[in-house]
Amino acid sequence: MAGNEHEVNRSAKSGRFVKESTAKRNPSTTTTERVGGDKEHGDREVNRSAKTGKFVTETTTELHPSTTETQRR
């Protein structure tokens, strides 16, 4: 993985981040995503609700900065 690219684990049920050990114990109910990377080489930013893990619009992120996060995919 190049630059600041790394993997994060999320609960497939709640959308919340979970530890790597949790993802290993529960592979059927967790997802692993690769985030970060280089925007110049096709990567893009996505916005998510920190509470639900669902994708949200940029406007939602601007209106609710404390409960949303921006990731590079």
Secondary structure, DSSP 4 states (H G I P E B T S, - for coil): --TT-EEEEEETTT--EE-HHHHHH-GGGEEEEEE---GGGT--EEEEETTT--EE-HHHHHH-TTSEEEEE-
